[in-house]
Amino acid sequence: MISVLIPTLNSERHLVPVLSALVAGSAAGLLRDVIVADGGSTDGTERIADAAGCDFRRVPGNERERLMSAAASARGPWLLILGPASVLDESWTREVAKFVESPHAGRAASFRFAIDSYGFAPRLKEIFSAAQNVLTGRPKTGQGLLVPKALYRANGGKVGRVAFLRTRVILPA
């Protein structure tokens, strides 16, 4: 149903938690494949992706070009694009399954933004991000994007305004 695309470049340190959060989606039967589109890492990114059973591809070019290349070979009709440090909240499988089956299924969605840290400053960044999401209808980098493959490819990776899901993507501080 869903192909996960993760663009990486020396992302060894952050990739394990991202892939671990995807296990629930695999167990629920939501995931078709996970493609790691790498820009030439020199660390252990490939080893981690291989150990997790991902389809690891070295793809030249910038992040957009790597994602378009990965989208072309994705097996699922839906794409879930995650940053290499974007960890999905525990409730993501139910929320995503509900969205792709809903009448909104022809449009893209993103996750709420959260920072993995304590204190006032991270909460303030989350509030400003939420306000920006409401005003622009566009997610921040790393916030994740759930999009029909046909829509993503037809528009060259640009999807316009998105719906925002209730579940969060958690980024490092």
Protein Blocks (a to p, Z undefined) as FASTA:
>chain_A
ZZcddddehkllmmmmmmmmmmmmmmnomafbdcdddehiabfmlmmmmmnopacddded
dfklmmmmmmmmpcbfbdcdddfklccdfklmmmmmmmmmmmklmpccddddddddedjk
lmmmmmmmmmmmmmnopacehkapaddfklmmmnnopabjadddfbdcdddZZ
